[in-house]
Amino acid sequence: MDYQVMFNITVVAVAFFGGWMVNRVFVLLDRLEEDMKLVPEKYIAKDDYREDIREIKEMLGAIFKRLENKADK
């Protein structure tokens, strides 16, 4: 086997591996883009979270007031 054939085989192997790696990167980027599109559906906005926490604190405040005014303390 002469050096030209070994060189050609090496170039083909490197090109194949490089192409496969580039393909994997693009597939992972596509998957990441799909996941990023779903972010608004999976997570809550700060304003909604603050409103919900405010409501919970109001309910807890009312419960604690009832407990403090309980006659059998």
C-alpha distances in whole Angstrom, upper triangle without the diagonal:
4,7,8,7,7,11,11,11,13,16,16,17,19,21,22,23,25,26,27,29,31,32,33,35,37,38,39,41,43,44,45,47,49,50,51,53,55,56,60,60,59,61,65,66,68,71,71,70,73,75,75,75,78,80,79,80,84,84,83,86,88,88,88,92,93,92,94,97,97,100,99,98
4,6,6,7,9,10,11,13,15,16,17,19,20,22,23,25,26,28,29,31,32,34,35,37,38,40,41,43,44,46,47,49,50,51,53,55,56,60,60,60,61,65,66,67,71,71,70,73,75,75,75,78,80,79,81,84,84,84,86,89,88,89,92,93,92,94,97,97,101,100,98
4,5,5,6,9,10,10,12,14,15,16,18,20,21,22,24,26,27,28,30,31,33,34,36,37,39,40,42,43,45,47,48,49,51,53,54,57,58,57,59,62,63,65,68,68,68,70,73,72,73,76,77,77,78,81,82,81,84,86,86,86,89,91,90,92,95,95,99,98,96
4,5,5,6,9,10,10,12,14,15,16,18,20,21,22,24,26,27,28,30,31,33,34,36,37,39,40,42,43,45,46,48,49,51,52,56,57,56,58,61,62,64,67,67,67,69,72,71,72,75,76,76,77,80,81,81,83,85,85,86,89,90,90,91,94,95,98,98,96
4,5,5,6,9,10,11,12,14,15,16,18,20,21,22,24,26,27,29,30,32,33,35,36,37,39,40,42,43,45,46,48,50,51,55,55,55,56,60,61,63,66,66,66,68,71,70,71,74,75,74,76,79,79,79,82,84,84,85,88,89,88,90,93,93,97,96,94
4,5,5,6,9,10,11,12,14,15,16,18,20,21,22,24,26,27,29,30,31,33,35,36,37,39,41,42,43,45,47,48,50,53,54,53,55,58,59,61,64,64,64,66,69,68,69,72,73,72,74,77,77,77,80,82,81,82,85,87,86,88,91,91,94,94,92
4,5,5,6,9,10,11,12,14,15,16,18,20,21,22,24,26,27,28,30,32,33,34,36,37,39,41,42,43,45,47,48,51,52,51,53,56,57,59,62,62,62,65,67,67,67,70,72,71,73,76,76,76,78,81,80,81,84,85,85,87,90,90,93,93,91
4,5,5,6,9,10,10,12,14,15,16,18,20,21,22,24,26,27,28,30,31,33,34,36,37,39,41,42,43,45,47,50,51,50,52,55,56,58,61,61,61,64,66,66,66,69,71,70,72,75,75,75,78,80,80,80,83,85,84,86,89,89,93,92,90
4,5,5,6,9,10,10,12,14,15,16,18,20,21,23,24,26,27,29,30,32,33,35,36,38,39,41,42,44,45,49,49,48,50,54,55,57,60,60,60,62,65,64,65,68,69,68,70,73,73,73,76,78,78,78,82,83,82,84,87,87,91,90,88
4,5,5,6,8,10,11,12,14,15,16,18,20,21,23,24,26,27,29,30,32,33,35,36,37,39,41,43,44,47,48,47,48,52,53,55,58,58,58,60,63,62,63,66,67,66,68,71,71,71,74,76,76,76,79,81,80,82,85,85,89,88,86
4,5,5,6,8,10,10,12,14,15,16,18,20,21,22,24,26,27,28,30,31,33,35,36,37,39,41,42,45,46,46,47,51,51,53,56,57,56,59,61,61,61,65,66,65,67,70,70,70,73,75,75,76,79,80,80,81,84,85,88,88,86
4,6,5,6,9,10,10,12,14,15,16,18,20,21,22,24,26,27,28,30,31,33,35,36,38,39,41,44,45,44,46,49,50,53,56,56,55,58,60,60,61,64,65,64,66,69,69,69,72,74,74,75,78,79,79,80,83,84,87,87,85
4,5,5,6,8,10,11,12,14,15,17,18,20,21,23,24,26,27,29,30,32,33,35,36,38,39,43,43,42,44,48,49,51,54,54,54,56,59,58,59,62,63,62,64,67,67,67,70,72,71,72,75,77,76,78,81,81,85,84,82
4,5,5,6,8,10,10,12,14,15,16,18,20,21,23,24,26,27,29,30,32,33,35,37,38,41,42,41,43,46,47,49,52,52,52,54,57,56,57,60,61,61,62,65,66,65,68,70,70,71,74,75,74,76,79,80,83,83,81
4,6,5,6,8,10,10,12,14,15,16,18,20,21,22,24,26,27,29,30,31,33,35,36,40,40,40,42,45,46,48,51,51,51,54,56,55,56,59,60,60,62,65,65,65,68,70,70,70,73,75,74,76,79,79,83,83,81
4,5,5,6,9,10,10,12,14,15,16,18,20,21,23,24,26,27,29,30,32,34,35,38,39,38,40,44,45,47,50,50,50,53,55,54,55,58,59,59,61,63,64,64,66,68,68,69,72,73,73,75,78,78,81,81,79
4,5,5,6,9,10,11,12,14,15,17,18,20,21,22,24,26,27,29,31,32,33,37,37,36,38,42,43,45,48,48,47,50,53,52,52,56,57,56,58,61,61,61,64,66,65,66,69,71,70,72,75,75,79,78,76
4,5,5,6,9,10,11,13,14,15,17,19,20,21,23,25,26,27,29,31,32,35,36,35,37,40,41,43,46,46,46,49,51,51,51,54,56,55,57,60,60,60,63,65,65,66,69,70,69,71,74,75,78,78,76
4,5,5,6,9,10,11,12,14,15,17,18,20,21,23,24,26,27,29,31,34,35,34,36,39,40,42,45,45,45,48,50,50,51,54,55,55,57,59,60,60,62,64,64,65,68,69,69,71,74,74,78,78,76
4,6,5,6,9,10,11,12,14,15,17,18,20,21,23,24,26,28,29,32,33,32,34,38,39,41,44,44,44,47,49,48,49,52,53,53,55,57,57,58,60,62,62,63,66,67,67,69,72,72,75,75,73
4,5,5,6,9,10,11,12,14,15,16,18,20,21,22,25,26,27,31,31,31,32,36,37,39,42,42,41,44,46,46,47,50,51,50,52,55,55,55,58,60,60,61,64,65,65,66,69,70,73,73,71
4,5,5,6,9,10,11,12,14,15,17,19,20,21,23,25,26,29,30,30,31,35,35,38,40,41,40,43,45,45,46,49,50,50,52,54,55,55,58,60,60,61,64,65,65,67,69,70,73,73,71
4,5,5,6,9,10,11,12,14,15,17,19,20,21,23,25,28,29,28,30,34,35,37,40,40,40,43,45,44,45,48,49,49,51,54,54,54,57,59,59,60,63,64,64,66,68,69,73,72,71
4,5,5,6,9,10,11,12,14,15,16,18,20,22,23,26,27,26,28,31,33,35,38,38,37,40,42,42,43,46,47,46,48,51,51,51,54,56,56,57,60,61,61,63,66,66,69,69,68
4,5,5,6,9,10,10,12,14,15,16,18,20,21,25,26,25,26,30,31,33,36,36,36,38,41,40,41,44,45,45,47,49,50,50,53,55,55,56,58,60,60,61,64,65,68,68,66
4,5,5,6,9,10,10,12,14,15,17,19,20,23,24,24,26,29,30,32,35,35,35,38,40,40,41,44,45,45,47,49,50,50,53,55,55,56,59,60,60,62,64,65,69,69,67
4,5,5,6,9,10,11,12,14,16,17,19,22,23,22,24,28,29,32,34,34,34,37,39,38,40,43,43,43,45,48,48,49,51,53,53,54,57,58,58,60,63,63,67,67,65
4,5,5,6,9,10,10,12,14,16,17,20,21,20,22,25,27,29,32,32,31,34,36,36,37,40,41,40,43,45,45,46,48,50,50,51,54,55,55,57,60,60,64,64,62
4,5,5,6,9,10,10,12,15,15,19,20,20,21,24,25,27,30,30,30,33,35,35,36,39,40,40,42,44,45,45,48,50,50,51,54,55,55,57,59,60,64,64,62
4,5,5,6,9,10,11,13,15,18,18,19,21,24,25,27,30,30,30,33,35,34,36,39,39,40,42,44,44,45,48,49,50,51,54,55,55,57,59,60,64,64,62
4,5,5,6,9,10,11,13,16,16,16,18,22,23,26,29,28,28,31,33,32,33,37,37,37,39,42,42,42,45,47,47,48,51,52,52,54,57,57,61,61,59
4,5,5,6,9,10,11,14,15,15,16,19,21,23,26,26,26,29,30,30,31,34,35,35,37,40,40,40,43,45,45,46,49,50,50,52,55,55,59,59,57
4,5,5,6,9,10,13,14,15,16,19,20,23,25,25,25,28,30,30,31,34,35,35,37,39,40,41,43,45,45,47,49,50,51,53,55,56,60,60,58
4,5,5,7,9,12,12,13,15,18,19,23,25,24,25,28,29,29,30,33,34,34,36,38,39,40,42,44,44,46,48,49,49,52,54,54,58,58,57
4,5,5,7,10,10,10,12,15,17,20,23,22,22,25,27,26,27,30,31,31,33,36,36,36,39,41,41,42,45,46,46,48,51,51,55,55,54
4,5,5,8,10,10,11,14,15,18,20,20,20,23,25,25,26,29,30,30,32,34,35,36,38,40,40,42,44,45,46,48,50,51,55,55,53
4,6,7,8,10,12,14,15,18,20,19,20,24,25,24,26,29,30,30,32,34,35,36,38,40,40,42,44,45,46,48,50,51,55,55,54
4,6,5,6,9,12,13,17,19,18,18,22,23,22,24,27,27,27,30,32,32,33,36,37,37,39,42,43,43,45,47,48,52,52,51
4,5,5,6,9,10,14,16,15,15,19,20,20,21,24,25,25,27,29,30,31,33,35,35,37,39,40,41,43,45,46,50,50,49
4,6,6,7,8,12,13,12,13,17,17,17,19,22,22,23,25,27,28,29,31,33,34,35,37,39,39,41,43,44,48,49,47
4,6,8,10,14,15,13,14,18,18,17,20,22,22,23,25,27,27,29,31,32,33,35,37,38,39,41,43,43,47,48,46
4,7,10,13,15,13,13,17,18,17,18,21,22,21,24,26,26,27,30,31,31,33,36,36,37,39,41,42,45,46,45
4,7,10,12,10,10,14,15,14,15,18,19,19,21,24,24,25,27,29,29,31,33,34,35,37,39,40,43,44,43
4,7,8,7,7,10,11,11,12,15,16,16,18,20,21,22,24,26,27,28,30,32,32,34,36,37,41,42,40
4,6,5,6,9,10,11,12,14,16,17,18,20,22,23,24,26,27,29,31,32,33,35,37,38,42,43,41
4,5,5,6,9,10,10,12,14,15,16,18,20,21,22,24,26,27,28,30,31,32,35,36,40,41,39
4,5,5,6,9,10,11,13,14,15,17,19,20,21,23,25,26,27,29,30,32,33,35,39,40,39
4,5,5,6,9,10,11,12,14,16,17,19,20,22,23,25,26,28,29,30,32,34,37,39,37
4,5,5,6,9,10,11,12,14,15,16,18,20,21,22,24,26,27,28,30,32,36,37,35
4,5,5,6,9,10,10,12,14,15,16,18,20,21,22,25,26,27,29,30,34,35,34
4,6,5,6,9,10,11,13,14,15,17,19,20,21,23,25,26,27,29,33,34,33
4,5,5,6,9,10,11,12,14,16,17,18,20,22,23,24,26,27,31,32,31
4,5,5,6,9,10,10,12,14,15,16,18,20,21,22,24,26,30,31,29
4,5,5,6,9,10,10,13,14,15,17,19,20,21,23,25,28,30,28
4,5,5,6,9,10,11,13,14,15,17,19,20,21,23,27,28,27
4,5,5,6,9,10,11,12,14,16,17,18,20,21,25,26,25
4,5,5,6,9,10,10,12,14,15,16,18,20,24,25,23
4,5,5,6,9,10,11,13,14,15,17,19,22,24,23
4,5,5,6,9,10,11,12,14,16,17,21,22,21
4,5,5,6,9,10,10,12,14,15,19,20,19
4,5,5,6,9,10,11,12,14,18,20,18
4,6,5,6,9,10,11,12,16,18,17
4,5,5,6,9,10,11,14,16,15
4,5,5,6,9,10,14,15,13
4,5,5,6,9,12,14,13
4,5,5,6,10,12,11
4,5,5,9,10,9
4,6,9,10,8
4,6,9,8
4,6,6
4,6
4
